[in-house]
Amino acid sequence: MNILIVGPSWVGDMVMAQTLFQCLKQRHPDCQIDVLAPDWSRPILERMPEVRQALSFPLGHGALELGTRRRIGKSLAGQYDQAIVLPNSLKSALVPFFASIPKRTGWKGELRYGLLNDVRTLDKERYPLMIERFMALAYEPGAELPKPYPQPSLRIEPQSRDAALAKFGLTLDRPVLALCPGAEFGEAKKWPSEHYAKVAELKIREGWQVWLFGSKNDHPVGEAIRARLIPGLREEAHNLAGETSLAEAIDLLSCANAVASNDSGLMHVAAALNRPLVAIYGSTSPGFTPPLADQVEIVRLGIECSPCFDRTCRFGHYNCLRELKPRPVVEALARLAPGPVEVD
């Protein structure tokens, strides 16, 4: 049985989609799973043992380009028994339709009747978690999801990790605290840089080193965090945001003895690497997209106006994050990683 997955467009969602792949393998141990997704996601998919191959999808998020979708679909014709479409948009269902895949599964979404022929109606109360909404598509409508739920788990090749360490001149002579201070979603997910800097200062004084991760957009906040550290401490903070590829970031995150992160794609990567993780929530809720791992502590204030799920604070104060001081994050880190934690 060959299954085509039309993958999501965000890092965290792609990590969480592994729960679907795991369920498909449980139901159909011999099935072959290919994932049609943007090129950026290849380093994630290549680290998932359930995925046979990542198929490049050249269109950017939101682009229709009907002709390109038709061409891709025709190139895949006759290769798959089922397609499972994870995004809810109409355009995401076009490639499986053009490929004439016999069974095309997905949630009802926007006007997809005909494009999908196994259309599910989502009961949000029954499936409050995003992973439940992914996993349910592996089963017949109305089926009970088996528990315990699977957890994403990314595999790391030691030689790839060693190459990344060598490229950036990093050593593991001190325990590593990874900080992920960015979030592509918007400012309402970003804990203030001064709070991250205080956490970095305290851990460096304890004998740790700090690695800062993120995209090019996060490089300035990494520099702002380093700038708040006095000489002698600053040298133990390495700003890797925007310097690494996603593949290198994954490999280097696997070296972390502990991670503190906003609700972001890298938070889900850290969870899938089974690193001790403190997840910091502001405008969003761990009730929908929690990090899926055993060594996790959630830190949030839960003030009256949160979660609002807004990209920017409608009141302009961002108190759900600004008023969340460093102490609870530091205390959570101490509980999760009281000393050096062995890196797998």
C-alpha positions as a printed Julia matrix, in Angstrom:
344×3 Matrix{Float64}:
   0.0    0.0     0.0
   1.5    3.31   -1.11
   0.27   6.45    0.67
   0.89  10.07   -0.33
   0.72  12.66    2.44
   0.24  16.31    1.52
   2.19  17.85    4.36
   1.65  21.01    6.4
   3.52  24.27    5.88
   4.96  24.88    9.36
   7.88  23.25   11.16
   5.95  22.34   14.29
   3.03  20.93   12.33
   5.38  18.79   10.25
   6.94  17.36   13.41
   3.51  16.6    14.87
   2.45  14.95   11.6
   4.79  12.09   12.47
   2.06  10.83   14.81
  -0.07  10.17   11.71
   2.79   8.35   10.0
   3.26   6.19   13.1
  -0.44   5.31   13.17
  -0.4    4.38    9.49
   2.56   2.07   10.09
   0.75   0.46   13.02
  -2.31  -0.21   10.86
  -0.42  -1.14    7.68
   3.1   -2.29    8.63
   4.15  -2.74    5.0
   2.81   0.57    3.7
   5.13   3.03    2.0
   4.68   6.68    2.98
   5.82   9.58    0.8
   5.3   13.19    1.87
   4.71  16.03   -0.6
   6.03  19.12    1.15
   8.18  22.24    0.72
  11.93  21.69    0.42
  12.59  23.28    3.82
  10.9   20.29    5.48
  13.25  17.68    3.99
  15.65  17.64    7.01
  12.69  16.84    9.28
  11.23  14.14    7.04
  14.62  12.53    6.45
  14.87  12.0    10.22
  11.54  10.15   10.38
  12.0    6.41    9.86
   8.35   6.01    8.78
   8.83   8.17    5.67
  10.15   6.56    2.51
  10.85   9.81    0.7
  10.15  13.53    0.78
   8.76  14.79   -2.52
   9.64  18.38   -3.33
   6.7   20.76   -3.62
   8.05  23.9    -5.31
   5.19  26.31   -4.6
   5.27  28.8    -1.76
   2.65  28.96    0.96
  -0.57  30.39   -0.51
   0.41  30.13   -4.2
  -2.3   28.61   -6.41
  -0.48  28.06   -9.75
  -3.02  25.61  -11.04
  -0.87  24.48  -13.96
   2.04  23.53  -11.72
  -0.23  21.57   -9.4
  -1.72  19.74  -12.38
   1.74  18.88  -13.71
   2.87  17.54  -10.32
  -0.33  15.54   -9.98
   0.0   13.97  -13.43
   3.6   12.99  -12.63
   2.37  11.03   -9.6
  -0.5    9.27  -11.35
  -0.72   5.53  -10.78
   1.75   5.46   -7.9
  -0.5    5.67   -4.83
  -3.48   3.88   -3.32
  -4.42   6.68   -0.93
  -3.67  10.34   -0.35
  -4.11  12.06    3.01
  -4.3   15.85    2.83
  -3.35  17.58    6.1
  -3.89  21.27    5.23
  -7.53  22.36    5.06
  -7.22  24.54    1.96
  -8.83  23.76   -1.39
  -5.55  24.11   -3.29
  -3.81  21.52   -1.08
  -6.26  18.87   -2.38
  -5.56  19.56   -6.06
  -2.42  17.43   -6.56
  -4.01  14.16   -5.33
  -7.06  14.94   -7.49
  -4.96  15.52  -10.59
  -3.01  12.33   -9.77
  -6.33  10.38   -9.78
  -5.4    8.7    -6.49
  -8.3    6.31   -5.74
  -8.85   7.3    -2.09
  -8.33  10.94   -1.15
  -8.8   11.59    2.58
  -9.01  14.85    4.51
 -11.13  17.08    6.71
 -13.96  18.95    5.02
 -12.08  22.24    4.85
 -12.98  24.78    2.2
 -15.16  23.53   -0.69
 -13.25  20.29   -1.3
 -16.11  17.99   -2.25
 -15.07  16.13   -5.39
 -11.4   16.88   -4.88
 -11.55  14.61   -1.83
 -13.7   11.48   -1.89
 -13.13  10.46    1.73
 -14.25  13.68    3.38
 -14.35  13.81    7.18
 -16.3   16.28    9.33
 -14.22  17.47   12.26
 -15.63  17.31   15.77
 -13.35  19.76   17.58
 -14.56  18.68   21.01
 -13.75  15.05   20.28
 -10.36  15.92   18.82
  -9.1   19.03   20.66
  -5.42  18.31   19.94
  -3.86  18.87   16.53
  -2.21  15.46   16.68
  -5.64  13.86   17.22
  -6.85  15.57   14.06
  -3.85  14.18   12.19
  -4.05  10.69   13.7
  -7.8   10.3    13.07
  -7.16  10.38    9.33
  -5.3    7.06    9.62
  -8.51   5.3    10.75
 -12.07   4.9     9.62
 -14.48   7.71   10.55
 -15.58   7.51   14.17
 -12.89   5.03   15.2
 -11.42   5.37   18.68
  -7.81   6.51   18.64
  -5.49   4.0    20.32
  -3.75   5.12   23.49
  -1.15   5.94   24.56
  -0.67   8.34   21.67
   2.6    8.04   19.76
   5.18  10.77   20.17
   7.3   12.27   17.4
  10.85  10.95   17.47
  13.56  12.25   15.14
  16.61  10.06   14.58
  20.08  11.6    14.59
  23.14  10.31   12.75
  26.25  10.79   14.94
  28.47  11.71   12.0
  26.04  14.45   10.92
  25.92  15.84   14.46
  29.72  15.75   14.77
  30.06  17.59   11.46
  27.76  20.37   12.7
  29.72  20.7    15.95
  32.97  20.97   14.01
  31.58  23.48   11.49
  30.57  25.94   14.21
  33.51  25.27   16.51
  31.29  24.02   19.32
  32.35  21.67   22.09
  30.48  19.72   24.74
  32.9   20.47   27.6
  30.08  22.3    29.43
  26.42  21.27   29.61
  24.41  22.98   26.88
  21.32  25.12   27.42
  19.56  25.71   24.11
  17.4   28.84   23.92
  14.84  29.3    21.13
  13.67  32.92   21.5
  11.92  33.28   18.13
   8.51  32.35   16.73
   7.43  32.79   13.13
   3.81  33.2    14.24
   4.35  36.65   15.71
   5.32  38.8    18.68
   2.57  37.38   20.89
   4.54  34.14   21.16
   7.91  35.73   22.02
   9.09  35.85   25.62
  11.13  39.07   26.1
  14.84  38.96   25.31
  15.73  40.41   28.72
  14.07  37.42   30.39
  15.97  35.0    28.19
  19.17  36.89   28.99
  18.61  36.48   32.72
  18.11  32.73   32.31
  21.28  32.58   30.19
  23.25  34.52   32.8
  22.19  32.28   35.67
  22.92  29.05   33.81
  26.32  30.26   32.58
  27.24  31.16   36.17
  26.33  27.57   37.08
  28.86  26.31   34.56
  26.66  25.86   31.51
  27.07  27.22   27.99
  24.19  28.68   25.96
  23.36  28.07   22.3
  20.76  30.33   20.67
  18.7   28.89   17.82
  16.31  30.33   15.26
  15.94  31.71   11.76
  17.65  34.74   10.23
  14.78  36.82   11.61
  15.78  35.7    15.11
  19.47  36.63   14.81
  18.92  40.17   16.19
  17.16  38.9    19.31
  20.02  36.45   19.8
  22.43  39.36   19.68
  20.25  41.33   22.09
  20.42  38.44   24.56
  24.21  38.2    24.26
  24.55  41.98   24.62
  22.96  41.81   28.07
  25.65  39.42   29.3
  28.78  40.88   30.81
  32.21  40.04   29.36
  33.34  36.71   30.71
  29.8   35.35   30.44
  29.06  36.53   26.91
  31.76  34.26   25.51
  29.76  31.23   26.66
  26.7   32.27   24.6
  26.77  31.32   20.92
  24.22  32.89   18.58
  23.46  30.26   15.93
  20.16  31.85   14.83
  20.25  32.32   11.07
  23.69  30.73   10.84
  22.67  27.07   10.7
  20.57  25.19    8.21
  17.51  23.48    9.63
  19.36  20.15    9.4
  22.27  21.56   11.42
  19.91  23.11   13.97
  18.23  19.74   14.51
  21.56  17.98   14.94
  22.88  20.61   17.35
  19.66  20.71   19.36
  20.11  16.99   19.93
  23.24  17.88   21.95
  21.35  20.09   24.4
  21.17  19.08   28.04
  18.1   21.31   28.37
  16.01  23.6    26.16
  13.89  26.67   26.89
  11.69  27.73   24.01
   8.73  29.78   22.97
   5.78  27.92   21.42
   7.48  27.46   18.06
   8.58  24.91   15.52
  11.89  24.44   17.3
   9.99  23.65   20.5
   8.41  20.68   18.73
  11.8   19.68   17.28
  13.34  19.71   20.77
  10.47  17.57   22.08
  10.92  15.1    19.2
  14.61  14.87   20.14
  13.55  14.03   23.71
  15.51  16.9    25.23
  14.46  18.17   28.69
  12.25  21.08   27.63
  10.7   24.16   29.22
   7.97  25.45   26.9
   6.94  29.08   27.39
   3.39  29.98   26.36
   1.76  33.39   26.02
  -0.98  34.0    23.46
  -1.37  30.33   22.55
  -2.41  27.25   24.46
  -0.73  23.93   25.28
  -4.25  22.51   25.07
  -4.0   22.47   21.25
  -0.35  21.98   20.28
   1.6   20.86   23.37
   5.16  19.58   23.04
   4.94  15.8    22.83
   7.61  14.34   25.09
   8.06  12.99   28.59
  10.57  15.53   29.94
   8.52  18.71   29.52
   7.37  21.51   31.78
   4.89  24.13   30.58
   5.35  27.65   31.93
   2.59  30.21   31.41
   0.73  32.87   33.36
  -2.74  32.2    31.95
  -3.94  35.76   32.5
  -7.54  36.67   31.72
  -7.0   37.64   28.07
  -4.98  34.57   27.11
  -4.99  32.42   25.13
  -6.14  34.78   22.39
  -4.2   33.17   19.51
  -3.49  36.65   18.07
  -0.19  37.34   16.31
   0.07  40.73   18.04
  -1.43  41.8    21.34
  -4.75  43.55   20.77
  -4.14  45.56   23.96
  -0.51  46.34   23.16
   0.86  45.19   26.52
   1.88  41.54   25.9
   1.48  40.97   29.64
   0.99  37.23   29.18
   4.71  37.14   28.39
   6.19  40.32   29.86
   4.83  39.56   33.33
   6.12  35.99   33.16
   9.42  36.45   34.98
  12.57  34.3    34.61
  12.27  32.55   37.99
   9.66  29.91   37.03
  11.62  29.08   33.89
  14.87  28.75   35.84
  13.15  26.6    38.47
  11.63  24.35   35.8
  15.05  23.93   34.17
  16.52  22.97   37.54
  13.85  20.31   38.03
  14.3   18.88   34.54
  18.08  19.03   34.35
  19.66  19.45   37.8
  23.02  18.51   36.35
  24.54  17.39   33.07
  22.09  15.11   31.23
  23.56  12.39   29.05
  23.16  13.16   25.37
  21.94  10.21   23.3
